[in-house]
Amino acid sequence: MEYTAKEIADLLKGEVEGDPNVKIKGFSKIEEGKKETISFIANPKYTKHIYDTEASAILVNKDFKINSDVNSTLIKVDNAYHAFAKLLTMQDKSNINEKGTSESASIKENAEIGEGSYIGDFVYIGEKAKIGKNVKILPHTYIGDGVVIKDNTVIYPDVKIYHDCEIGKNCTIHAGVIVGSDGFGFAPQSDNNYQKIPQVGNVIIEDNVEIGSNSCLDRSTIGSTIIRKGVKLDNLIQIAHNVEIGENTVIAAQTGIAGSSKIGKNCMIGGQVGIVGHIKVGDGAKIAAQSGISSDVKEETVVQGAPAFDFGKYQKSYVLFRKLPDLYTKITELEKKIKNLKKD
């Protein structure tokens, strides 16, 4: 990365205050700013650092006011946080600039590889797989028969995508993710053994989805496990067979969703949440970390606890729960006093 402040301002549709030709080669925190780096201020509590930082340029909101001179060049934009995120995204994508196919990759003859794509060392691509334009598939990744991966998607190392699964445009699949392994389907038998139920469906991941490292998305028994567009999944998440996750829902690490549950759009689910099968979580619902969801969650509600219930009621209940030892001691003392009064 190497830009001038003016070039960055032009990219972000911003305005320059200071030296437009100052060179930017990296990023830094405002409080740890270094020369030839760019930082940003979105939270007012960091404003004090603008007067002593060594960062060469700083992204600020257009209504940002300074009280005295600053050494850094300011780039004023509509939203400094979003602008900084855009720059980070540009830098992240530029880190994978390879094109072409490694000699050590194994690609079936009837697989299709789109223009501008990169296929890394020891990648396997199966029969009739279709890889779109500008797709990046990093080393040691397995792409099964009939898999479809659409334009501009990045697949990091050691990802396994089983047969017939579909990945949309502009997705990011991080290292160690497994897409399309068998759903957990077993029928109990009279002799206490379990008969495996074949899982003959697939997984469909729509556009602009990001999946964190070592997450597992099981294929459906029949039909599809579906991850709608814009969903963001953290690391170490388990999505079971026939689950559907609505648009723009975000889920934090170590959450597990059991089979056939339907998660609405624009939901926020904290870490280590467990969701049982065959239930619905409504659009816009929020689930606090370490909650256990055993029944439907209504739209636009906030829940916490195991089993989870209304967030406000949970907070009040928790205050009482913490006081239980003291309450028990008081009750015991009162019982003793009552007994002594009866004796008198």
Beta strands, then each sheet from edge to edge (+ up, - down):
strand 1: 3-4
strand 2: 15-17
strand 3: 23-24
strand 4: 26-27
strand 5: 37-40
strand 6: 57-61
strand 7: 73-77
strand 8: 100-101
strand 9: 106-107
strand 10: 112-113
strand 11: 118-119
strand 12: 124-125
strand 13: 130-131
strand 14: 136-137
strand 15: 142-143
strand 16: 148-149
strand 17: 154-155
strand 18: 160-161
strand 19: 166-167
strand 20: 172-173
strand 21: 178-181
strand 22: 186-188
strand 23: 194-196
strand 24: 202-205
strand 25: 210-211
strand 26: 216-218
strand 27: 224-227
strand 28: 232-233
strand 29: 238-239
strand 30: 244-245
strand 31: 250-251
strand 32: 256-257
strand 33: 262-263
strand 34: 268-269
strand 35: 274-275
strand 36: 280-281
strand 37: 286-287
strand 38: 292-293
strand 39: 302-305
strand 40: 308-310
sheet 1: 1+ 3-
sheet 2: 2+ 7- 6- 5- 4-
sheet 3: 8+ 11+ 14+ 17+ 20+ 25+ 28+ 31+ 34+ 37+ 39+ 40-
sheet 4: 9+ 12+ 15+ 18+ 21+ 26+ 29+ 32+ 35+ 38+
sheet 5: 10+ 13+ 16+ 19+ 24+ 27+ 30+ 33+ 36+
sheet 6: 22+ 23-
end
